Each structure stands twice: as structure tokens, then as C-alpha cells.
Amino acid sequence: MRMSREATAQSKARILSAAAKMVRERGVDATSVADVMQAAGMTNGGFYRHFRSKDEMIAMAIRAAFDEIADRFDRQLRKNGAAAAIDAYVDEYLSERHLKHPGYGCPIAAVGTDAGRSRGVLAEEFVAGTEKVIKRLSARSGGTTRAASERTEAIRRLAMLVGAVVMARAVGRGALRNEIFAACNQDLGGHASDHEAS
């Protein structure tokens, strides 16, 4: 029996959700089609109904991961305005939850080096996704003449956030990780306070 369009779309969304989480947790090379399909509660045989290749699935999963971040930011923006949305983004980024659960966090910090070594559609999705984040971190400008300086500031802020999380994950729990987050919070004006080592 053929799947309805709605059921097919739901299945594909389930696969992409599993892949987006897994690729951020494991990296591109360690994310297999079999593991993704199992995590999505499906058999391998259904994979090619939705994707031409693993590369296509990974690229679409990266897009989904960036879209998830953009959607969260946009909800905060509509609710509380640009400044509050940016502050919330910084706080969420520099949090213990983000450190411990890369599968739900920023793909730049999780698999940015993989993207840097790749070509084609995966690299394109990373560029597009990074632009989405920069645009949102530039939200205060509202398209005014300050837009260029806001973009520069947004790039600086994002680079610092990514670097902080990569370094903090690398050094593990302890005083140095706390120092890294404290220094970045001070410079970025964040309010995150749940990153103390335990």
C-alpha cells in the first residue's frame, strides 16, 4: 500500500529530526543511515523513498537544525523584541544544557569542522544556516544605516559563542571551563549562570 503524501511527509520529518540530532552528537562521518533510520523507528528499506543519498539527508538535517534555532529566536523576537531575543540566545548558547546536549544545540559548534572539510550541498547548507544566525543576531538594526556595523558585531558575537562552546567541551568540567564561560559572558553581556562545574 502506498503511503499518503501526509504520511510520507511525516516520515521524512521524523528521519530528519533523528538525523539532525545524531549528526550534532556524533559528527557527519559517524552518522549512519542505519542508525538514523533506527532512531526514527523505521527500517532501512524506506530511506530511498525520501532521499537519494546519505549526503542529501545530512544536508537537509543540517538545514533543519538551523531552522530549529531560527524558529526559537523568531518566537522570542516576536514575544520580547530584538534585544531580549539576542540576550536569550546568548544565555541559551552559554549554558550547561547546550554543553551537555549538542544534539539539540548549534550545528556550528557541533560539526563546524566537518562542514569546513566538506564540499557541495553540505557546505552550502552551513553557509546558509550561518547566515540565518548572523541575520538574527543583527536584528537590532532593523535594516537601518547601522546594519553593517550590526552585522560585524553579530559575526563577532557568534564567533565568540562558537569558540566558547568548542573550548568548553574540549576542556571538560572544571575551573577552566568556568573561566571560559565567565569571560565570554562578561564580554557578551550574557546572564547565563548554570555553567558551574559540579
N, C-alpha and C positions, 0 to 999 in steps of 0.2 A: 504494500500500500504506500502510495506517495505521500510525503509529508505536505501539509498545507504551508502556504507562504509564511503564515504567522508562526507555526511550529518550527519551520526552518530558521526563521529569524531569531527565535528564542534559543534554539540550539546553538546557533553561531554566536550569539551574545554570551551564552554560558561558556563556550570554548574560549572566547576572547577574554572573558573575566578571569578564567583559570590561567590562561597564558600570560596575561598582564601581571598577575600576582607572582607567578612562578619565575618569569624572566627577571623580575626585580629581585627576587630572593636568590636565584641561582646563577644568573647571567645567561647570555644567549646560547653559548655552546652547551651548557648543562641542562638546558630546557629541551626535552624531547617531545615529539608528537605523542608518543605512547603515554608519557606521564601527564601531559596536558589533558588528553582525552580521558584518562582515568580520573583525574581531578575533577573533570567536568561531568563525570558519571556516564560516559559514553564509550563505545567501542572504537577501535582504530579505523574500522571499515567506513565509518561515517565522515572521517576527516576530509576526504576529497570531494564530498558534496559541498563543502564550504570554502575550501582553499586549494589553490593549485600547488602550493609547496609550503614547507616549514617557514621559509623566508617570508612569504606573504603573510602567514599567520603572525609571525613575530612582529613584523612591521605594523600590522593592524592592531596588535596588542599594545605596542608602544603608543600608537595614536590614542587608543582607548585609555591608557594610563594618563597621558597628558590631558585628555578631555575630562577625566575624572577630577584632576586637580583644578582645571579651569572652571568646571562647574561649581566646585566648592567655593572657589574665590568669588565667582559671579553671584552666588547666593548671598555671601557675606557683603559684597559690594552693594547689592540691592537693599539689603536689610539695614546696613550701618554706614555706608559711604566708603569712599576710597581709602582714607587714612586708616580707618578701623579694619578694613579688609586686608590691607598691607600688613598692619601690626599682627593680625590674626595669622596671616601666612607665615610671618617670621616666627611667631610663637610656636606654631604647629611644626615648622621645619626644625627648630632647635629644641625638640622635645625628646624625652626618653622614649615615648611611643614610636616616633619616627626612627630613632636609632634601632630599637628592638624589632621593628616590623617593617623592613624595607619593602616587603611585598605590597604594602599599601601606601608607600611613600613616593618620593620624587624619582622618576626614572633617570634623571641626570646623575644624581648621586649614586644610584644603584648600578647602572650599567653604562655610564657615560664613556668609560674606556672601551667597552665593546663597540659602541657606536663610532668612536674615533677610528677604530680599525676596520670598520665595515665600509661598503660602498653601496650604491644603488638605493633602493627604496627604504631600507632601514636608516641609512644616513639622512635621507630626505625627511623621514618622519621625525627624526631627532631635531633637525633644524627647524621644522615647522612647529614642533612641540615647544622647543626652547623659545621661539618667537612668541608663542602664546603666553608663556610665563612672563617674558620681558614686557609684553604689552600690558599685562595685568599689573605688574609691579610699577609701570609707568602711569597708572590710572589717575594719579593726582593732576596730571597736566590737562586732561580733558581736551586735548587737541589744540592747546594754546601755543603761543610762541615759546613757551618753556618746554615744549615736547622733546626737543633734542637733549637738553640737559637732564630732563626726567628719564629719558631712555638710558643715558650714560649712567645715571645713578642706579637705575634698575638693573643694568648689567653688572655693575659693581656689587650691588646687594646680592644678586643671585650667585655670582661667583664666590662671594664670601660664605653664603649659606651652604652651597655645594661643598666647598672646601672644608668647612667646619664639620659637616656630617661625615665626609670621607675620612678626615683625620680622626674624628672621634670614634668611628667604627674601627679604624685601624689600631688605635692605641688601647681599646677596651676600657673596662671600668677603672676608675681611679682618679687621682688628683689631676693628671694632665688633661684627661677628657673634660673634667670640670673647668679647668683653666681655659681650654679652647672655647667652650660654650660661653663662659663668662665674658671672655674678651670680645667675642662676636656679638653677644647680646648688648654689651656696653656700646659698641660702635654702631650697631644697627637700631638701637633703641627698643629692642625686644623686651618682653616681660616674662619669658619662659623661666620657670623656677623648678621644673620637675626633673632636672637632669643630674641631680646629685648622685654620686656613686653610693651603692649600698653594699 
